[in-house]
């Protein structure tokens, strides 16, 4: 930087900071030092300061730290005020300087104290110094104090002969560290040190052992302390000790479930903070006042506390970040808040933190209050790069209004809702007049209303209900009322209301879920709509209420949260599940639950997109098939890893593949579909046949094992060569030989839908080559027709319709007829038309047959349309947990007639 530019920059610095002007006046040698470092990142400057040799005497050491603090502050102020540093550089630099100070001070005093205690230097102190708040998050203010907590591994004797304990040693060490950093001398101070966040506050011991800290977390810690410890970071200590400390902090801060009770706790904490701010006249405090920095932190950290530690989650570990800015980004990444909302909060946070620093630059004081005198207002206006105080204040007001709106959306007081007129009288009996509103009389038939009242009355009088705490009962009573209202508002049925009641009964002793539905009224509306359209989804939520969070936040879809994003980010999902399973590498049962929860969560998301009309039947089947592909592939990798650990097998399952058949192979899966599969391997790439057989058995077992989360998938292996009497896994060559020489026609029909789905990708090409060779083999068309007709009639004989109902899948003119038509076309014509080899699905293959002139275009279109109608009807049946789609004889008559017409034209019947 040339002299004129530097001189102008210094004048801007002095205009923004009386502290900097005083410091330069008192220490003129700082000016050439600053000129030398002006264009160097403040982070790099701090790193260079930390590398300097340390003075040996305590007085000289303390003076050195204070001089380094002056230099660090001047470098940061100069670069920030002159637009050379952004917020990230400023907070990172001052946080790094605090880290340096704490570590250097600990080392300096520990060495001296070890000698005083007569302890060999090799028995070094295990004191961990924990940075809290913004220091822990690497987001420290320039003039902030630092919140510290001292922790050591264990109590015991440091010097047995002198009868001096490690606790005594660490207490003395802690006091010396505080004195060196905090004491005001003629050279100033380094940082003000605040130890009040330690267990029991000012009345607690200065240093805690890991054991005493664990006991405190379990028995004495107050709810607000979870919020404080969220940002805790060990700044010093041995890695193994830090790991033990983090193992204590994590379960204390992050519950193993979605903790919606945290909303009330944080609301109460904020109310206390705001009341104290108002009491002290701090309405214009940009930290604790309305719309201030603290409210942004609360919005971010509320969601961290709720979701950051969910048991079985594969998506939320990154919500455990200490950084407010990073937490806001993660809220968008996880579809909890839209990009627009988090971007507005991030902009407000950056503006407020920038303003906070300029308020503190004036005199190096820890203040967040706007100045009242005109001179300071003008200085702040200039430092913020604005022309007038009025323009600056308008921008500030806009940001604070944004923050206030988001804070109220997250923490809006629910007490008014809890005090609403209940549909329950003082004796706990359900009042019929609650059902007599115009909306409810339309929805709930007269004969149904007494049944509703009777169920609720029995429910409330039950011993289970009587055992609930007043708080839980109050929440539950409110939700019963809301369920009645919601089902009326969304025009559902009594059946839907009873499904909601079933859910509420399932969670009536689980406060976090009751709190969730109370705090987020829209969630109950969404659950009602889901239950109205899908008995399957309602049952899933009842059995696994942990999914309720996904109903509200993770299933709002690309159109409502982040436009342009795919419904499922498969790459991210795969990476997250892999990472979660890797972290549970020694816990197979936990891996089971991770996979099952992932399936439930993603399937529910797809179900809601389906219900809301954002995903058609074919798109849904594609997504469900991709889900199965991913989960089976992960299962193969995990099963192989377990074998590898026991048998020292190769690190990857080379040469092993899972071939999907049936609806999985053709990408037509439904919600409750099982998986038809065949296992293949290449002996040239795979381990021994015994090891491969063990892998196949383990994969099948892992998919079918019943756990608390249910089975992952039910599997059917009967389509393998020689069926149930055949080997569980076949070589590619043996599979080829079987298909070419011994397979029945129906097995070739099944192969038309075969698809490589999981395992070693190197087997994709060999399998496709075998499939193409078999399907393209010339066939006697008359024989082929006869065998397909015989198989079709056999199926109808075994699976008959009911007298008054037809099985849409198996009835004449139904789904199977369409499948057999397409399979015939593939087997009869692929040797001339390899276009049929693509795994395109029945609808597209019918159109392809018409394009090739094999069937009439009009008939292909009619049958294709019928196929979509059948799939839609079958899908509705699955949504209502019906194993079959039974239809009345007068349903879908035109569509079934079109299929029968094409069948007869093709098979000459």
Secondary structure, DSSP 8 states (H G I E B T S, - for coil): --HHHHHHHHHHHHHH-HHHHHHHHH-THHHHHHHHHTTS-HHHHHHHHHTS---SSHHHHHHHHHHHHHHHHHHHHHHHHTTS--HHHHHHHHHHHHHHHHHHHHHHHHHHHHHHHT--TTS----EEEE-HHHHTT---TT--EEEEEEES---EEETTTTEEHHHHHHHHHHHHHHHHH--BTTB-S--EE-TTSTTGGGS-SEEEHHHHHHHHHHT--HHHHHHHTT-EE-SS-HHHHHHHHHHHHHHHS-SS--TTHHHHHHHHHHHHHHHHHHTT-TTBTTTSTTSHHHHHHHHHHHHHHHTT-TT-SS-GGGG-S-HHHHHHHHHHTTSS-HHHHHHHHHHHHHHHHHHHHHHHTTT----B---SHHHHHHHHHHTT-S-HHHHHHHHHHHHHHHHHHHHHHH---HHHHTS--SB-TTS-B-GGGG-SHHHHHHS-HHHHHHHHHHHHHHHHSHHHHTS-HHHHHHHHHHHHHHHHHHHHTT--HHHHHHHHHHHHHTTT-HHHHHHHHH-HHHHHHHHHHHHH-HHHHHHHHH-GGGHHIIIII-S-TTTSSTT--SS-HHHHHHHHHHHHHHTTT-HHHHHHHHHHHHHHHHHHHHHHHHTTSS-HHHHHHHHHHHHHHHHHHHHHHHHHHHHHHH---SS-TTEEEEEEHHHHTT---TT--EEEEEEE-TTTS--HHHHHHHHHHHHHHHH--BTTB-S--EE-TTSTTGGGS-SEEEHHHHHHHHHHT--HHHHHHHTT-EEEEE-THHHHHHHHHHHHHHTS---HHHHHHHHHHHHHHHHHHS---SS-EETTTSTTSHHHHHHHHHHHHHHHTTT-GGGGS---HHHHHHHHHHTTSS-HHHHHHHHHHHHHHHHHHHHHHHTT-SS-EE-TTTTHHHHHHHHHHHHHHHT-
